[in-house]
Amino acid sequence: MAVIRWTTESEMWLRDIHEYISKDNPAAAARVVKSIYDKVQILRDLPEIGYRYSTEEEGEIRILLYGHYRIAYLIRATDQIDILGVFHGSLNIEIYL
């Protein structure tokens, strides 16, 4: 079972998503953030479930889809996954990755 580590940047993205949605609906914001967090937990047992985005020196970057969001993560080893960011589907993630 892999250990999932949220980077500072990914936590910032999640906070921004929460703040944006909570302007209109705080309860929905909490549900969305919790659902994203829950979706990421799948990676503990199935780290290669997302599609391959690129291969880097540190490991393989993959993207896990959830609703309107793309969750970018790095498989560093068979037992460590770094969540790099949570991006709305309309964003060009190439700028950030």
C-alpha positions in Angstrom: 0.0 0.0 0.0 1.4 3.4 -1.1 1.8 6.4 1.2 0.1 9.5 -0.2 1.8 12.9 0.4 0.0 16.1 -0.4 2.5 18.8 -1.5 2.2 22.4 -0.3 1.1 23.4 -3.8 -1.6 20.7 -3.9 -3.0 21.8 -0.5 -3.1 25.4 -1.8 -5.0 24.3 -4.9 -7.5 22.4 -2.7 -7.9 25.4 -0.5 -8.5 27.7 -3.5 -11.2 25.3 -4.8 -12.9 25.3 -1.4 -12.8 29.1 -1.2 -14.1 29.6 -4.7 -17.1 27.2 -4.3 -17.9 28.3 -0.7 -18.6 31.9 -1.9 -21.9 30.5 -3.2 -22.3 27.3 -1.3 -20.2 26.4 1.7 -21.7 22.9 2.1 -21.0 22.1 -1.5 -17.4 23.3 -1.1 -16.9 20.9 1.8 -18.4 18.0 -0.2 -16.3 18.7 -3.3 -13.0 18.9 -1.3 -13.9 15.7 0.7 -14.8 13.9 -2.5 -11.5 14.9 -4.1 -9.6 13.7 -1.0 -11.6 10.4 -1.0 -10.9 9.8 -4.7 -7.1 10.2 -4.1 -7.3 7.4 -1.6 -7.8 5.0 -4.4 -4.2 5.6 -5.3 -3.0 3.8 -2.2 -3.9 0.4 -3.8 -4.0 1.4 -7.5 -1.3 4.0 -8.1 -1.3 3.5 -11.9 -5.1 4.0 -12.3 -4.6 7.5 -13.7 -3.5 8.1 -17.3 0.2 8.7 -17.9 1.1 12.4 -18.4 4.9 12.3 -18.5 7.9 10.4 -17.2 10.4 12.5 -15.2 13.7 11.7 -13.5 11.8 11.6 -10.1 9.2 9.2 -11.4 6.0 9.1 -13.4 3.4 11.9 -13.5 -0.1 10.7 -13.9 -3.5 12.3 -13.9 -6.6 11.0 -12.1 -9.9 12.4 -13.2 -12.7 13.5 -10.8 -15.7 15.4 -12.2 -14.4 18.7 -13.5 -11.0 18.2 -11.9 -7.7 16.6 -12.8 -5.6 15.4 -9.9 -1.9 15.4 -10.9 0.3 13.0 -9.0 3.9 11.7 -9.1 4.6 8.0 -8.4 8.1 8.3 -6.8 8.3 4.6 -5.9 6.0 1.8 -5.4 5.3 3.0 -1.9 5.2 6.8 -2.3 2.8 9.1 -4.2 3.0 12.9 -4.2 -0.1 14.8 -5.1 1.1 17.7 -7.2 -2.1 19.6 -7.8 -5.8 19.6 -8.3 -6.7 21.5 -11.5 -10.1 22.5 -13.0 -10.5 20.9 -16.4 -10.5 24.3 -18.1 -7.0 25.1 -16.9 -3.9 24.4 -19.1 -2.0 22.2 -16.6 1.1 22.3 -18.8 1.8 25.7 -17.3 1.9 24.2 -13.8 3.5 20.8 -14.3 
